[in-house]
Amino acid sequence: MRLFLQTWGSIICPSAFCGISGLRPTYGRVSRYGAMALAPSMDKIGPMARTAEDCARIFAAIAGHDPKDRGTIAIDKAAFTYSPSVGLRKLRVAWLHNAWKSLEPPVAKPVAAAKAALNKIFSGMKDVSLPVGPWEEAASLIVQVESAASFRQLIRSGKISELADPLGQISGYLNEQYFAADYGQALKVREILQKKMDAIFENFDVLVAPSQPVPATPLTLNLETGLSFPDPQGAIGNLCGLPALSVPCGFTEKNLPIGIQFMAGAGDDIAAIQAARTFQLHTDWHKRHPRIH
């Protein structure tokens, strides 16, 4: 078990690539005190473990209000108690058909099999679309502006030049060039998006989609170029602080793990957990290991 900080994809993505389960909690349910800040209005801490139930039990131990982190929500809304037999309800599940522009062929086959299984597990599962808008641009701008503030001392002291990554040596200076008006506009876009997502969650409890459109990448890959593709699902989930849980759903022909993500409304972490756990009760991908040649 490990705890990770996600600003955009640092729980969901590695969980999918490593064939494990990973929970991104609702923003503010887990204290970030002591963790390195990146973008305070988007940073979230959550567990990565073998199963959805493991994640739920860890989440129950770490969730709660913390006066040392002003981003944590009120005590009555932050705390989380878990029992497999408590709080179960008939979930209204929908498949997100526009979460990704396209899926690479090695991913498409196991995802199709997972969707077929979900149709049997959750009778009446429907298709739904994520709202279209400049969500990625807004999320990216917020991350850049807030990261510049978080690392202001490093930037202003000049010690940023000591970073090993050439892009990292200059990105802080670039991020300081955004105007307050740009940041304010991005926050307005976020508010519009939150209302749109609230409307979707009036009709559905959980939205399901592949965790990533590509399989795990080589360690030598340039992440700035090799993992550069539209990610409206990640932008929306993190802009709105929504809980999501990625679990394994198969392997590619080259034995690389594939993940599927269950996303719920803000504060409804139990819905994402219940859906993911139900999927794992009917499948055994979380128990399998790829053959290593």
Residue pairs with C-beta under 8 A, 6 or more apart in sequence:
1 47
1 48
1 49
1 54
1 58
2 47
2 48
2 49
3 45
3 46
3 47
3 48
3 58
3 62
4 10
4 11
4 14
4 22
4 45
4 46
4 47
4 48
5 32
5 35
5 36
5 38
5 43
5 44
5 45
6 12
6 24
6 43
6 44
6 45
6 46
6 238
7 38
7 39
7 42
7 43
7 44
7 143
7 238
8 42
8 139
8 143
8 231
8 234
8 235
8 238
9 231
9 234
9 238
11 22
11 23
11 24
11 44
11 46
11 48
11 246
12 22
12 24
12 211
12 212
12 234
12 244
12 246
12 259
12 261
13 211
13 212
14 22
14 48
15 21
15 22
15 48
15 211
15 246
15 247
15 259
16 22
16 211
16 212
16 216
16 246
16 248
16 257
16 258
16 259
16 261
17 212
17 215
17 216
17 217
17 256
17 257
17 259
18 48
18 216
18 257
19 248
19 251
19 257
19 259
19 285
19 286
19 289
19 290
20 48
20 49
20 50
20 248
20 286
21 48
21 49
21 50
21 51
21 52
21 54
21 55
21 245
21 246
21 247
21 248
21 276
21 280
21 286
22 46
22 47
22 48
22 49
22 55
22 245
22 246
23 46
23 47
23 48
23 52
23 55
23 56
23 58
23 59
23 243
23 244
23 245
23 269
23 272
23 273
24 44
24 46
24 237
24 238
24 242
24 243
24 244
24 245
25 44
25 45
25 46
25 59
25 63
25 243
25 269
26 44
26 73
26 241
26 242
26 243
26 266
26 267
26 268
26 269
27 42
27 44
27 71
27 241
27 266
28 71
28 72
28 73
28 78
28 241
29 59
29 63
29 64
29 72
29 73
29 77
29 78
29 80
29 269
30 44
30 45
30 46
30 59
30 62
30 63
30 64
30 72
31 45
31 62
31 64
31 65
31 66
31 68
31 69
31 72
32 40
32 43
32 44
32 45
32 69
32 71
33 66
33 68
33 69
35 43
35 45
37 43
37 150
38 143
38 146
38 147
38 150
39 142
39 143
39 146
39 147
39 150
40 71
40 146
40 150
41 71
41 142
41 146
42 139
42 142
42 143
42 146
42 238
42 239
42 241
43 71
44 238
44 241
45 62
46 55
46 59
47 54
47 55
47 58
47 59
47 62
48 55
49 55
49 58
50 286
51 247
51 277
51 280
51 286
52 245
52 247
52 273
52 276
52 277
52 279
52 280
53 84
53 273
53 277
53 280
55 245
55 273
56 82
56 273
56 277
57 82
59 80
59 82
59 269
59 273
60 80
60 81
60 82
63 78
63 79
63 80
64 72
64 75
64 78
64 79
64 80
65 72
65 73
65 74
65 75
65 78
65 79
66 72
72 78
77 267
80 269
80 270
82 270
82 273
84 277
87 270
87 274
88 274
89 205
89 274
91 122
91 205
91 206
91 271
91 274
91 275
91 278
92 124
92 203
92 204
92 205
92 206
93 118
93 122
93 125
93 204
93 205
93 206
93 207
93 208
93 275
94 125
94 126
94 127
94 128
94 203
94 204
94 206
94 207
94 208
95 115
95 118
95 125
95 126
95 127
95 128
95 207
95 208
95 209
96 127
96 128
96 129
96 130
96 207
96 208
96 209
96 233
96 263
97 127
97 128
97 129
98 129
98 130
98 132
98 232
99 130
99 209
99 210
99 232
99 233
100 209
100 210
100 213
100 229
100 230
100 231
100 233
101 213
101 229
101 230
102 213
103 111
103 210
103 213
104 213
104 214
104 215
106 215
106 252
106 253
106 254
106 256
107 210
107 212
107 213
107 214
107 215
107 252
107 258
109 250
109 252
110 249
110 250
110 251
110 252
110 258
111 210
111 249
111 250
111 258
111 260
113 249
113 250
114 249
114 250
114 258
114 260
114 279
114 283
117 279
117 282
117 283
118 125
118 208
118 279
119 125
120 282
121 278
121 279
121 282
122 275
122 278
125 208
126 204
128 200
128 203
128 204
128 207
130 207
130 232
130 233
130 236
131 193
131 196
131 197
131 200
131 236
132 232
133 189
133 192
133 193
133 196
134 189
135 189
135 193
135 232
135 235
135 236
135 239
136 230
136 231
136 232
136 235
137 186
137 189
138 185
138 186
138 189
138 190
138 193
138 235
138 239
139 186
139 234
139 235
139 238
139 239
140 235
141 178
141 182
141 183
141 186
142 183
142 186
142 187
142 190
142 239
144 171
144 174
144 175
144 178
145 175
145 178
145 182
145 183
145 186
147 172
147 175
148 155
148 172
148 175
148 176
148 178
151 160
151 172
154 160
154 172
155 172
155 173
155 176
160 168
160 169
160 172
160 173
161 169
163 169
167 224
190 239
190 240
193 236
193 239
193 240
194 239
194 240
197 236
197 240
197 242
197 265
198 265
200 207
201 264
201 265
201 268
205 264
205 265
205 268
205 271
205 275
206 262
206 263
206 264
206 271
206 272
206 275
207 262
207 263
207 264
208 260
208 261
208 262
208 263
208 275
209 233
209 260
209 261
209 263
210 249
210 258
210 259
210 260
210 261
211 246
211 258
211 259
211 260
211 261
212 258
212 259
213 229
214 227
214 229
215 252
215 254
215 256
215 257
215 258
216 256
216 257
217 223
217 226
217 227
221 227
233 261
233 263
236 242
237 244
237 263
240 266
241 266
242 263
242 264
242 265
242 266
243 263
243 264
243 266
243 267
243 268
243 269
243 272
244 261
244 262
244 263
244 264
244 272
245 261
245 262
245 272
245 273
245 275
245 276
246 259
246 260
246 261
246 262
247 259
247 260
247 262
247 276
247 279
247 280
247 285
247 286
248 257
248 258
248 259
248 260
248 285
248 286
248 288
249 258
249 259
249 260
249 279
249 283
249 285
250 257
250 258
250 285
251 257
251 258
251 285
251 288
251 290
252 258
255 290
255 291
255 292
255 293
256 290
257 290
260 279
262 272
262 275
262 276
262 279
263 272
264 270
264 271
264 272
264 275
265 271
280 286
